[in-house]
């Protein structure tokens, strides 16, 4: 009689990839998470596949950063190499790539910076180059997370023109600015050097705007729309799903993960039960896909 069901195949595991071989660097603020080289990433991806996890989403840590984030569209970059390795070694695992500039720019913002402000339209050209590079590498899906206006339409048009008409886009449609991303910025080495991202990410007070953002992304060609963070915005997940009827993803972000981990390590809560309840609540709100650092652990727990 249970109304809501959670399945390992609905989970996506984020992975942080960098150059080198045999590299596995622990992320201090995210226990159990690592920056890895491609060979080590494959170990984690196989574990995810074997546990029934539906896919992985890749974030790159480049060897060099510059003002425009040019390493993002390097066909020999860590994400591109990771995608090729995944499609060769574990083709059945869905390989999604995050499309953004923040990991690649020396200032840590998600696009071209001028006079302290991100320039929207110039950034679109760079995002298109990154998405095309991921597509050439063999990505199963691209996921623009930058929150620039019009980026879904620009990426869709470029993919279609380049012969990637069938490549789906999972858009970070309602990405809210706030305090829950700190550990991720340690993992991805993407903290802004100055200012913050409130100029292009959403205000936490705005739920109706989130619906409009999702609808606009759908109009531009998004196949899946996303709400991020997940736990603090369950109502937004529900509204977006109800309003659009489209597949909805939700990202249980690093701060959500770290809070549960920290409380569990102190013995204040039952970590496994808190993890599973948090994921179930995201599903109950209407998410079809959950991106979570708990993906492997939760999948294994569900399998017994």
SEVEX-707075 format. One record per residue: x, y, z of N, C-alpha, C in turn. Coordinates in steps of 0.1 Angstrom, whole numbers, padded with zeros to 4 digits, always signed. Each point is the difference from the previous one (the first is absolute). Last residue first. Example, Ala and Ser with C-alpha at 12.3 -4.5 7.8 and 13.67 -1.06 7.14 Angstrom:
2
+0128-0022+0071+0009+0011+0000-0008+0011+0008/+0003-0057-0001-0009+0012+0000+0009+0012+0000/
This chain:
304
+0199-0044+0001+0002-0009+0012+0013-0006+0000/-0021+0033-0031+0002-0014-0004+0002-0010+0011/-0005+0047+0008-0012-0005-0005+0001-0014-0005/+0038+0021+0015-0009-0002+0012-0013-0006-0005/+0032+0014-0032+0005-0012+0007-0010-0004+0011/-0007+0041-0022-0003-0012-0009+0004-0013+0007/+0011+0040+0022-0015-0002+0001-0003-0012-0009/+0045+0014+0000-0004-0005+0013-0015-0004+0000/+0016+0021-0039+0006-0013+0002-0004-0006+0013/-0015+0045-0008-0005-0010-0010+0005-0014+0002/+0007+0045+0023-0004-0012+0007-0003-0011-0009/+0009+0044-0013+0013-0006+0004-0003-0013+0008/-0034+0021-0038+0003+0000+0014+0013-0007+0002/-0043+0015-0036+0014+0000+0000+0005+0001+0015/-0047-0018-0023+0006+0006+0011+0015-0001-0002/-0050-0004-0029+0014-0003+0000+0006+0008+0012/-0046+0004-0007+0002-0013-0007+0014-0005+0001/-0031+0035+0032+0012-0002-0008+0000-0014-0006/-0034+0020+0031-0002-0001-0014+0012-0002-0009/-0010-0001+0051-0003+0014-0005-0002+0000-0015/+0014-0040+0021-0014+0003+0004-0004+0014-0005/+0046-0013-0004-0009-0008-0009-0015+0004+0002/+0030+0018+0030+0002+0006-0013-0008-0007-0011/+0000-0018+0043-0007+0012+0000+0001+0008-0013/+0025-0040+0008-0014-0003-0002-0008+0013-0001/+0045+0004+0011-0001-0004-0014-0015-0003-0003/+0012+0009+0045+0002+0012-0008-0002-0003-0015/-0003-0036+0030-0011+0009+0001+0001+0013-0008/+0037-0030+0002-0011-0006-0007-0013+0009+0000/+0038+0013+0026+0003+0000-0014-0012-0005-0008/-0002-0003+0046-0001+0014-0004+0002+0001-0015/+0007-0042+0019-0014+0003+0000-0002+0015-0005/+0044-0015+0006-0006-0007-0011-0015+0003-0001/+0025+0019+0036+0004+0005-0013-0007-0007-0011/-0015+0011+0050+0003-0012-0007+0003+0004-0015/+0010+0036+0040-0011-0006-0008+0005-0014-0006/+0028+0024+0030-0012+0007+0003-0012-0005-0008/+0049-0012+0001-0010-0008+0007-0013+0006+0003/+0040+0016-0025+0000+0003+0014-0010-0008+0008/+0005-0006-0047+0013-0002+0006+0000+0003+0015/-0038+0011-0025+0001-0014+0002+0013-0004+0006/-0008+0045-0012-0008-0004+0011+0001-0015+0003/+0023+0016-0037+0006+0006+0012-0008-0004+0012/-0016-0012-0043+0012-0008+0003+0005+0005+0014/-0036+0023-0019-0004-0013+0005+0012-0008+0004/+0009+0042-0018-0008+0001+0012-0004-0013+0006/+0021+0002-0043+0010+0002+0011-0008+0002+0013/-0026-0004-0040+0008-0013+0003+0009+0002+0012/-0022+0038-0015-0010-0009+0005+0007-0013+0004/+0026+0031-0022-0003+0005+0014-0010-0009+0006/+0012-0008-0046+0010-0003+0010-0003+0004+0014/-0042-0008-0032+0013+0006-0002+0009-0003+0012/-0041-0021-0029+0002+0001+0014+0015+0004+0002/-0034+0007-0043+0013-0002+0005+0001+0001+0015/-0039-0014-0040+0003+0008+0012+0014-0004+0005/-0035-0004-0048+0011-0004+0008+0002+0009+0012/-0042-0014-0036+0006+0010+0009+0011-0007+0008/-0034-0005-0048+0009-0006+0010+0007+0010+0008/-0046+0017-0017+0012-0005-0006+0008-0008+0010/-0042+0026+0006-0001-0014-0003+0012-0006-0007/-0012+0047+0018+0006-0003-0013-0003-0015-0004/-0015+0021+0042-0003+0010-0010+0005-0005-0014/+0006-0027+0040-0014+0002-0003-0003+0009-0012/+0045-0006+0015-0005-0013-0006-0015+0002-0003/+0021+0036+0021+0005-0002-0013-0005-0012-0007/-0011+0008+0046-0006+0010-0009+0004-0002-0015/+0020-0027+0034-0014-0003-0002-0007+0009-0010/+0044+0010+0013+0000-0013-0008-0014-0003-0003/+0005+0035+0029+0003+0004-0013+0001-0012-0010/-0006-0007+0047-0012+0006-0006+0002+0004-0014/+0037-0017+0024-0009-0010-0003-0013+0005-0006/+0045+0020+0015-0009+0005-0010-0009-0011-0005/+0036-0005+0032-0006+0013+0004-0010+0005-0009/+0023-0042-0011-0007+0000+0013-0007+0013+0004/+0027-0003-0041-0012-0008+0000-0007+0002+0013/+0032+0037-0027+0001-0012+0008-0014-0007+0000/-0002+0011-0038+0012-0001+0008+0001+0012+0009/-0032-0027-0042+0000+0009+0011+0012-0003+0009/-0013-0010-0056+0006-0003+0013-0003+0011+0010/-0017-0025-0051+0003+0012+0008+0003-0003+0014/+0001-0025-0052-0002-0001+0014+0003+0013+0007/+0001+0000-0046-0007-0013+0001-0003-0003+0014/+0008+0049-0029+0004-0009+0011-0008-0013+0000/-0004+0040-0030+0004-0013-0004+0005-0009+0010/-0021+0046+0000+0012+0001-0008+0006-0014-0003/-0040+0005+0026-0003+0006-0013+0013+0001-0009/+0004-0016+0044-0007-0009-0008-0003+0005-0014/+0019+0029+0032+0010-0010-0005-0007-0010-0008/-0028+0031+0020+0008+0007-0011+0011-0010-0005/-0027-0014+0036-0008+0001-0012+0008+0006-0011/+0020+0000+0042-0001-0014-0005-0008+0000-0014/+0003+0041+0024+0013-0004-0005+0000-0014-0007/-0039+0015+0023+0002+0007-0013+0014-0003-0006/-0009-0017+0042-0009-0006-0009+0002+0006-0014/+0022+0020+0036+0006-0013-0003-0008-0008-0011/-0017+0041+0018+0011+0002-0010+0006-0013-0004/-0030-0001+0035-0007+0001-0013+0010+0003-0011/+0016-0003+0045-0005-0013-0005-0007+0002-0014/+0035+0029+0033-0008+0001-0012-0003-0014-0006/+0029+0015+0039-0013+0003+0003-0010-0002-0012/+0049-0006+0000-0007-0011+0006-0015+0003+0003/+0029+0020-0042-0003+0004+0014-0008-0011+0007/+0034-0011-0043-0013+0005+0005+0000+0004+0014/+0043+0005-0035-0008-0011+0006-0012+0006+0007/+0030+0030-0020-0005-0009-0011-0007-0012+0006/+0018+0035+0028-0003+0008-0012-0006-0009-0011/+0019-0016+0042-0015+0004+0001-0004+0008-0012/+0044-0021+0014-0007-0004-0012-0015+0004+0000/+0046+0024+0024-0007-0012+0001-0008-0002-0013/+0048+0028+0017-0015+0001-0001-0006-0014+0002/+0050-0005-0012-0006+0012+0006-0015+0000-0003/+0026-0038-0010+0011+0008+0007-0005+0013+0006/-0028-0048-0007+0003+0013-0006+0010+0008+0008/-0002-0055-0002-0005+0012+0008+0003+0013-0007/+0010-0049-0012-0007+0010-0009-0006+0012+0008/+0022-0048+0005+0009+0011+0000-0005+0012-0008/-0021-0044+0012+0002+0004-0014+0010+0012-0001/-0011-0019+0043+0002-0011-0008+0004+0004-0015/-0012+0033+0032+0013-0006+0004+0003-0012-0010/-0040+0021-0004+0010+0009-0005+0014-0005+0004/-0038-0023+0016+0002-0002-0014+0011+0008-0006/-0014+0007+0045+0008-0012-0002+0003-0003-0015/-0030+0038+0010+0014+0001+0004+0009-0012-0001/-0049+0012-0010+0009-0005-0010+0015+0000+0005/-0044+0016+0021+0002-0014+0000+0010-0006-0009/-0019+0047+0011+0011-0005+0008+0003-0014-0001/-0023+0032-0041-0001-0002+0015+0012-0007+0006/-0031+0010-0050+0011+0005+0007-0002-0003+0015/-0025-0029-0039-0001+0011+0010+0014+0003+0006/-0023-0022-0046+0012-0002+0008+0001+0012+0010/-0033-0023-0038-0002+0009+0012+0011-0003+0010/+0004-0020-0043-0009+0011-0003-0002+0009+0012/+0034-0036-0021-0001+0006+0013-0009+0012-0001/-0001-0040-0037+0003+0014+0004-0002+0002+0015/+0010-0040-0039-0006+0002+0014+0004+0013+0005/-0002-0023-0051+0004+0010+0008-0007+0000+0014/+0012-0038-0044-0009+0008+0008+0007+0010+0009/+0009-0022-0051+0007+0001+0013-0009+0009+0010/-0007-0011-0048-0006-0009+0010+0006+0001+0014/+0015+0026-0039-0015+0002+0002-0006-0008+0011/+0047+0011-0020-0003-0006+0013-0014+0002+0003/+0026+0019-0038-0004-0014-0002-0003-0008+0013/+0011+0048-0008+0012-0008+0000-0003-0015-0002/-0034+0034+0005+0008+0003-0012+0012-0009-0002/-0027-0004+0039-0007-0005-0012+0008+0003-0012/+0017+0016+0040+0001-0015+0000-0007-0005-0013/-0002+0046+0009+0013-0004-0004+0001-0015-0001/-0041+0019+0015+0003+0003-0014+0013-0005-0005/-0010-0005+0046-0009-0009-0008+0003+0003-0015/+0021+0028+0031+0006-0013+0000-0008-0010-0009/-0018+0044+0007+0013+0001-0007+0007-0014-0001/-0040+0003+0025-0003+0002-0014+0013+0001-0008/+0004-0002+0047-0005-0013-0005-0003+0001-0015/+0015+0039+0024+0011-0010-0003-0006-0013-0006/-0022+0044+0015+0001-0005-0014+0010-0011-0003/+0007+0028+0044-0013+0001-0007+0003-0004-0015/+0029-0019+0042+0000+0011-0009-0013+0000-0008/+0017-0032+0035-0011+0009+0002+0000+0013-0008/+0029-0043+0005+0005+0014+0002-0011+0010+0003/+0003-0050-0011-0003+0004+0013+0003+0014+0003/-0010-0041-0041+0005+0013+0003-0005+0005+0013/+0008-0049-0023-0008+0006+0011+0005+0014+0003/-0001-0045-0038+0007+0011+0005-0009+0008+0009/+0006-0054-0019-0009+0011+0003+0009+0011+0005/+0019-0040-0015-0014-0004-0003-0010+0011+0003/+0054+0003-0017-0009+0001+0011-0014-0005-0004/+0043+0002-0026-0009-0011+0001-0010+0001+0012/+0036+0030-0022+0006-0010+0009-0009-0012+0002/-0016+0039-0023+0010-0007-0008+0007-0011+0007/-0029+0028+0024-0008-0008-0009+0010-0008-0009/+0018+0031+0029-0005-0011+0008-0008-0010-0010/+0015+0041-0018+0012-0009+0004-0005-0012+0007/-0032+0032-0009+0004-0007-0012+0012-0009+0002/-0014+0028+0035-0010-0010-0002+0003-0008-0012/+0027+0037+0010+0002-0010+0009-0010-0012-0002/-0004+0039-0026+0013-0007-0004+0002-0012+0010/-0037+0028+0009-0002-0008-0012+0013-0007-0004/+0003+0030+0035-0008-0011+0004-0003-0010-0012/+0021+0042-0008+0009-0009+0006-0007-0013+0005/-0026+0035-0019+0009-0006-0011+0010-0010+0006/-0029+0025+0029-0007-0011-0008+0009-0006-0010/+0014+0038+0026+0002-0013+0007-0007-0011-0008/-0005+0045-0014+0013-0005-0003+0003-0014+0006/-0040+0022+0011+0000-0005-0014+0013-0005-0004/-0006+0017+0046-0009-0011-0004+0003-0005-0014/+0032+0023+0037-0006+0004-0012-0007-0011-0007/+0014+0013+0054+0000-0010-0011-0007+0005-0012/+0026+0032+0037-0013-0006-0004+0002-0010-0011/+0035+0029+0019-0006-0007+0011-0014-0006-0003/+0027+0022-0034-0004+0010+0011-0008-0007+0011/+0003-0034-0034+0005+0013-0004-0006+0010+0011/+0006-0057-0013-0002+0010+0010+0006+0013-0005/-0021-0050-0019+0009+0011-0003-0002+0011+0010/-0017-0046+0019+0001+0006-0014+0010+0011-0001/-0013-0023+0041-0005-0010-0010+0000+0006-0014/+0035+0010+0043-0013+0003-0004-0004-0009-0012/+0044+0003+0022-0009-0009+0007-0015+0003-0004/+0046+0017-0015-0007+0008+0010-0012-0007+0007/+0029-0019-0035+0009+0004+0012-0007+0009+0010/-0025-0039-0032+0005+0014+0000+0008+0003+0012/-0021-0043-0007+0011+0002-0010+0005+0015+0000/-0037-0020+0025+0011-0008+0004+0013+0004-0008/-0043+0021-0009+0006+0004+0013+0012-0008+0004/-0031-0001-0040+0014+0005-0001+0007+0002+0013/-0039-0037-0022+0001+0013+0007+0015+0004-0001/-0032-0045-0009+0005+0010-0009+0000+0013+0007/+0001-0056+0012-0004+0013+0005+0006+0010-0010/-0013-0052-0012+0011+0010+0002-0006+0013+0005/-0012-0057-0002-0005+0014-0001+0012+0009+0003/-0010-0055-0012+0010+0010+0003-0005+0014-0003/-0020-0053+0012-0002+0013-0007+0010+0010+0005/+0006-0054-0005-0001+0010+0010-0002+0014-0007/+0010-0040-0024-0014+0000+0004-0003+0010+0011/+0044-0008-0020-0009+0007-0009-0014+0000+0005/+0050-0007+0018-0013-0003+0007-0011+0007-0009/+0045-0001-0016+0001-0010+0010-0014-0003+0006/+0006+0033-0035+0007-0012-0004-0001-0011+0010/-0019+0042+0009-0007-0006-0012+0007-0012-0005/+0020+0025+0035-0013-0006+0005-0007-0007-0012/+0040+0024-0010+0003-0012+0008-0013-0007+0005/-0004+0042-0022+0004-0011-0010+0004-0013+0008/-0012+0037+0026-0012-0005-0008+0005-0011-0009/+0033+0022+0025-0008-0009+0008-0012-0005-0007/+0028+0031-0021+0007-0013+0001-0008-0009+0009/-0016+0043-0004-0001-0006-0013+0007-0014+0000/+0003+0027+0039-0014-0005-0002-0001-0007-0013/+0042+0020+0011-0003-0012+0008-0015-0005-0002/+0025+0024-0042-0002+0003+0014-0005-0012+0008/+0010+0007-0048+0008-0009+0008-0001+0003+0015/-0022+0026-0034-0005-0014-0003+0009-0010+0008/-0013+0051+0014+0012-0007-0004-0004-0015-0002/-0027+0038+0016-0003-0006-0013+0012-0007-0006/+0002+0022+0044-0013-0007+0000-0003-0007-0014/+0038+0029+0011+0002-0015+0002-0013-0007-0001/+0002+0048-0001+0002-0007-0013+0003-0015+0002/-0015+0042+0029-0003-0014+0002+0003-0009-0012/+0006+0049+0007-0012-0005-0008-0002-0014+0003/+0036+0023+0022-0012+0009+0001-0012-0005-0007/+0035-0037+0016+0002+0013-0006-0013+0008+0001/+0029-0049+0018-0012+0008-0001+0003+0014-0006/+0021-0055+0004+0002+0014-0001-0014+0007-0001/+0002-0047+0006+0014+0003+0004+0003+0015+0000/-0051-0019+0008+0010+0001-0010+0014+0003+0006/-0047-0026+0014+0009+0009+0007+0012+0002-0010/-0055-0017-0006+0014+0000-0003+0008+0010+0008/-0048-0032+0001+0005+0013+0002+0015+0000-0001/-0046-0034-0012+0014+0003+0001+0003+0015+0001/-0040-0041+0011+0002+0014-0006+0014+0004+0003/-0028-0051-0005+0009+0009+0007+0000+0014-0007/-0038-0045+0006+0010+0008-0008+0009+0008+0009/-0034-0033+0016-0003+0002-0014+0010+0007-0009/+0006-0036+0042-0002+0014-0002-0002+0003-0014/+0009-0044+0021-0013+0003-0007-0002+0015-0001/+0039-0026+0017-0010+0002+0010-0014+0004-0006/+0039-0007-0027-0003-0012+0006-0011+0001+0011/+0016+0039-0022-0007-0009-0010-0004-0013+0007/+0027+0029+0025-0013+0006-0002-0009-0009-0009/+0045-0011+0005-0007-0002+0013-0014+0005-0001/+0028+0009-0035-0003-0014-0001-0008-0003+0013/+0017+0043-0003-0011-0002-0009-0004-0014-0001/+0038+0011+0026-0013+0005+0006-0012-0002-0009/+0042-0011-0018-0003-0009+0012-0013+0004+0006/+0017+0028-0034-0006-0012-0005-0003-0010+0011/+0023+0039+0010-0014+0003-0002-0007-0013-0005/+0047-0001+0004-0007-0001+0013-0015+0003-0001/+0026+0007-0038+0001-0015+0003-0007-0003+0014/+0004+0046-0015-0010-0008-0008+0000-0015+0004/+0015+0034+0038+0004-0001-0014-0010-0010-0007/-0016+0028+0044+0007-0012-0005+0005+0002-0015/-0023+0023+0050+0005+0003-0013+0008-0012-0005/-0039-0007+0038+0014+0002-0005+0001+0007-0013/-0034-0017+0047+0001+0006-0013+0014+0003-0004/-0014-0016+0044-0004-0010-0010+0001+0004-0014/-0007+0038+0036+0005-0014+0003-0005-0010-0010/+0005+0053-0002-0009-0010-0005+0005-0014+0002/+0025+0039+0012-0013+0004+0004-0011-0009-0005/+0046-0007-0012-0001+0000+0015-0014+0003+0004/+0018-0026-0043-0006+0014+0002-0004+0000+0015/+0039-0032-0025-0012+0001+0008-0004+0015+0001/+0027-0025-0040+0002+0010+0010-0013+0002+0008/+0027-0033-0037-0012-0001+0008+0002+0010+0012/+0026-0019-0049-0003+0011+0008-0013-0002+0008/+0026-0026-0036+0000-0005+0014-0003+0011+0010/+0013+0021-0044-0003-0014+0001+0002-0005+0014/-0011+0050-0030+0009-0009+0007-0004-0014+0000/-0032+0047-0002+0010-0007-0008+0009-0009+0009/-0051+0009+0014+0011+0009-0003+0010-0009-0008/-0056+0000+0020+0011-0006-0007+0011+0011-0003/-0047-0014+0031+0009+0011-0003+0013-0006-0006/-0056-0015+0005+0014-0004+0001+0009+0012-0004/-0055-0015+0016+0009+0010-0005+0015-0005+0002/-0048-0029-0006+0012+0002+0008+0009+0011-0006/-0055-0015-0002+0012+0003-0008+0011+0004+0010/-0052-0029+0000+0011+0008+0007+0012+0002-0010/-0041-0028-0006-0004+0014-0001+0011+0010+0005/+0003-0049+0001+0001+0005-0014-0004+0015-0001/-0005-0025+0041+0014+0004-0002+0002+0006-0014/-0048+0005+0024+0008-0011-0006+0014+0005-0003/-0049+0010+0030+0013+0005-0004+0008-0011-0005/-0056+0014+0008+0011-0010+0000+0013+0007-0005/-0052+0012+0023+0012+0005-0007+0010-0011+0001/-0043-0009+0019-0003+0009-0011+0012+0004-0009/-0013-0047+0029+0008+0012+0001-0002+0009-0012/-0020-0044+0012-0008+0012+0000+0009+0013+0000/
